[in-house]
Amino acid sequence: MKFSLAIHRQHDSWDTLLSGLCQSELGVFFEERITVFGNEAEILLEDILDDWEKYNAQPEFSGYHRDDNNISFLFISGSHTFEQAEMLSKLFQACGADVTYSC
């Protein structure tokens, strides 16, 4: 799945979050980096991490690129890809981004 985000604030936080994900820094790193985006984002992330654990998913993020306010990256997951993409979309929206994704 290719994700495209339009961000309006906290550019450095987005860079840290997504470049880390593309370096396989999931779990605790993801949790720590999402806190700057607020309580709603933290709650949604817990649901995502629970889902990954439930399905033994090892998602991959790659191809991170930011051009001013626009971010793109690839999300790859073996099972439940569409459901996980929807969950990530809601998370990134809660972080203040406008989100689109496609196969």
C-alpha positions in Angstrom: 0.0 0.0 0.0 1.2 3.5 -0.8 0.4 6.1 1.8 0.4 9.8 1.1 0.0 12.3 3.9 -0.4 16.0 3.9 0.9 17.4 7.2 0.3 20.8 8.6 2.4 20.9 11.8 5.1 19.1 13.7 7.2 18.3 10.7 10.2 17.2 12.8 8.0 14.8 14.7 6.6 13.3 11.5 10.2 12.8 10.2 11.3 11.1 13.3 8.2 8.8 13.4 8.1 7.7 9.8 11.8 7.5 9.2 11.9 5.3 12.3 9.1 3.1 11.1 11.0 2.6 7.8 14.0 1.4 9.9 11.8 -1.2 11.6 11.6 0.8 14.8 8.2 -0.5 15.9 6.7 -1.2 19.3 8.1 1.0 22.1 9.8 3.4 19.6 6.4 3.8 17.8 4.7 4.4 21.2 7.2 7.0 22.4 7.1 8.9 19.1 3.3 9.0 18.8 2.8 10.7 22.2 3.5 14.2 20.8 0.3 13.8 18.7 -2.0 13.4 21.7 -4.1 11.0 23.6 -6.4 9.9 20.8 -3.4 8.9 18.7 -2.0 6.9 21.6 -5.2 5.0 22.1 -5.5 4.2 18.3 -1.9 3.0 18.3 -2.6 0.6 21.2 -5.4 -0.9 19.1 -3.0 -1.2 16.1 -0.2 -2.8 18.2 -2.8 -5.3 19.7 -3.9 -6.2 16.2 -0.4 -6.8 15.0 0.2 -9.0 18.0 -3.1 -10.9 17.5 -2.3 -11.7 13.9 1.4 -12.1 14.5 1.8 -9.4 11.8 5.3 -8.1 11.0 4.5 -5.0 9.0 7.1 -3.2 7.0 7.4 0.4 6.2 9.7 1.6 3.4 10.4 4.4 0.9 9.8 7.3 3.3 10.0 10.6 1.5 8.9 14.1 2.6 8.7 17.1 0.3 7.7 20.1 2.4 4.2 19.3 3.7 3.8 16.0 1.7 4.9 12.6 2.9 4.8 9.3 1.1 5.8 5.8 2.2 5.0 2.1 1.5 3.2 -0.1 4.0 3.5 -3.9 3.5 1.8 -6.5 5.6 1.1 -10.1 5.0 -2.4 -10.5 6.5 -5.3 -8.2 7.0 -3.5 -5.5 4.9 -6.6 -3.5 4.1 -7.9 -3.5 7.7 -4.5 -2.5 9.0 -4.2 0.2 6.4 -7.5 1.6 7.5 -6.4 1.6 11.1 -3.2 3.4 10.2 -5.2 5.9 8.2 -7.3 6.7 11.3 -4.2 7.0 13.4 -2.5 9.4 11.1 -5.7 11.5 10.8 -5.8 11.7 14.6 -2.2 13.0 14.4 -3.4 15.8 12.1 -2.6 14.6 8.7 -4.8 14.4 5.6 -4.4 10.8 4.5 -4.8 8.8 1.2 -3.7 5.3 0.4 -3.9 2.9 -2.5 -2.7 -0.4 -3.7 
